[in-house]
Amino acid sequence: MRIELIMTVLAGVAGGLAGTLWAGSVSSALLARRPELSAAGWHPDTAWRVLHTAALYGLCGAAAGLLFWLGWGLVALTHWPWFVVGASYGLLLWFAAAFPALLLLALRLPTLRAAGVVMAIEALVAAVSVGLLCAFVWHRAA
């Protein structure tokens, strides 16, 4: 197996885990302040839920890393610095996957709008982290 593939997938996992860090330190604190979420049945994070979040973000980050590798590191953007390529990839991931789902949820369930915004920012942090780390590894291997 090529070293670029392994390193890019591992970078995706690490970037996904940045989403877990954000979720545990920022998102959970913001969501705990929303009384309408408590009324809707929201519970604070437990260690078990954080572990599931880490596994999910890590798995999704690995998939995004594989997608970055399969796309040859956004080969069309050869004249841009690695961090611009990485941020662009992260934004593309976010706009293609997380943003539509969270926006539609917020539009259909007005009581969850605040949670949708917090979760959208959390997903954005994770996606851009994945993009930056994948682009950095790709740049280092080139």
C-alpha positions as CSV (number, residue, x, y, z in Angstrom):
1,M,0.0,0.0,0.0
2,R,1.3,3.5,-0.8
3,I,2.5,5.5,2.1
4,E,0.5,8.6,0.9
5,L,-2.7,6.6,1.2
6,I,-2.0,5.5,4.8
7,M,-0.8,8.9,5.9
8,T,-3.8,10.7,4.3
9,V,-6.3,8.4,5.9
10,L,-4.6,8.8,9.3
11,A,-4.6,12.6,8.8
12,G,-8.3,12.3,8.1
13,V,-8.8,10.4,11.3
14,A,-6.9,13.0,13.3
15,G,-8.8,15.8,11.7
16,G,-12.1,14.1,12.6
17,L,-10.9,13.8,16.2
18,A,-10.5,17.5,16.2
19,G,-14.3,17.6,15.7
20,T,-14.6,15.5,18.9
21,L,-12.4,17.9,20.8
22,W,-14.6,20.8,19.6
23,A,-17.8,18.9,20.5
24,G,-16.6,18.2,24.0
25,S,-15.2,21.6,24.8
26,V,-17.4,24.1,22.9
27,S,-20.5,22.5,21.5
28,S,-21.6,20.7,24.7
29,A,-21.2,23.9,26.7
30,L,-23.2,26.0,24.2
31,L,-26.0,23.4,24.0
32,A,-26.2,23.1,27.8
33,R,-27.3,26.7,27.9
34,R,-30.3,26.3,25.7
35,P,-33.5,25.6,27.8
36,E,-35.5,24.6,24.7
37,L,-33.2,21.7,24.1
38,S,-33.6,20.4,27.7
39,A,-37.3,20.5,27.1
40,A,-36.9,18.5,23.9
41,G,-35.0,15.8,25.7
42,W,-31.4,16.8,25.3
43,H,-29.0,15.3,27.8
44,P,-25.4,16.3,28.6
45,D,-22.6,14.3,27.1
46,T,-21.5,11.2,28.9
47,A,-18.1,9.4,28.5
48,W,-19.9,6.7,26.5
49,R,-21.4,9.3,24.1
50,V,-18.0,11.1,23.7
51,L,-16.5,7.8,22.8
52,H,-19.1,7.2,20.2
53,T,-18.7,10.7,18.9
54,A,-14.9,10.2,18.6
55,A,-15.4,6.9,16.8
56,L,-17.9,8.5,14.4
57,Y,-15.8,11.5,13.7
58,G,-12.7,9.4,13.3
59,L,-14.4,7.0,10.8
60,C,-15.8,9.9,8.8
61,G,-12.4,11.6,8.8
62,A,-10.8,8.4,7.5
63,A,-13.4,8.3,4.7
64,A,-12.7,12.0,3.9
65,G,-9.0,11.3,3.9
66,L,-9.5,8.4,1.5
67,L,-11.6,10.7,-0.7
68,F,-8.9,13.3,-0.7
69,W,-6.3,10.6,-1.7
70,L,-8.6,9.3,-4.5
71,G,-9.0,12.9,-5.7
72,W,-5.2,13.1,-5.9
73,G,-5.1,15.9,-3.4
74,L,-7.3,18.2,-5.5
75,V,-4.7,18.1,-8.3
76,A,-6.4,20.9,-10.2
77,L,-5.3,23.4,-7.5
78,T,-1.6,23.0,-8.1
79,H,-0.7,26.7,-7.8
80,W,-2.3,27.2,-4.5
81,P,-0.5,26.7,-1.1
82,W,-1.4,23.5,0.8
83,F,-3.4,25.3,3.4
84,V,-5.7,26.9,0.8
85,V,-6.2,23.5,-0.8
86,G,-6.9,22.0,2.6
87,A,-9.4,24.7,3.7
88,S,-11.1,24.4,0.3
89,Y,-11.4,20.7,0.6
90,G,-12.8,21.0,4.1
91,L,-15.4,23.6,3.0
92,L,-16.4,21.4,0.1
93,L,-16.9,18.5,2.5
94,W,-19.0,20.7,4.8
95,F,-21.1,22.2,2.0
96,A,-21.7,18.9,0.4
97,A,-22.6,16.8,3.5
98,A,-23.2,18.6,6.8
99,F,-24.6,21.9,5.9
100,P,-27.6,20.8,3.9
101,A,-28.6,18.2,6.5
102,L,-28.3,20.6,9.4
103,L,-30.0,23.5,7.6
104,L,-32.9,21.3,6.6
105,L,-33.2,20.1,10.2
106,A,-33.2,23.6,11.5
107,L,-35.8,24.8,9.0
108,R,-38.1,21.9,9.8
109,L,-37.8,22.0,13.5
110,P,-37.6,25.6,14.7
111,T,-36.9,24.5,18.3
112,L,-33.7,23.0,17.2
113,R,-32.4,26.0,15.3
114,A,-29.8,26.9,17.9
115,A,-28.6,23.4,18.1
116,G,-28.4,23.3,14.3
117,V,-26.1,26.3,14.3
118,V,-23.9,24.9,17.0
119,M,-23.7,21.5,15.2
120,A,-23.0,23.2,11.9
121,I,-20.0,25.0,13.4
122,E,-18.8,21.8,15.0
123,A,-19.1,20.0,11.6
124,L,-17.3,22.9,9.9
125,V,-14.4,22.7,12.4
126,A,-14.1,19.0,11.8
127,A,-14.3,19.2,8.0
128,V,-11.7,22.0,7.8
129,S,-9.4,20.2,10.2
130,V,-9.6,17.1,8.1
131,G,-9.0,19.1,4.9
132,L,-6.0,20.9,6.4
133,L,-4.4,17.8,7.8
134,C,-4.9,15.8,4.6
135,A,-3.5,18.6,2.5
136,F,-0.5,19.0,4.8
137,V,0.3,15.3,4.6
138,W,-0.1,15.3,0.9
139,H,2.1,18.4,0.6
140,R,4.8,16.8,2.8
141,A,4.8,13.6,0.7
142,A,5.1,15.4,-2.6
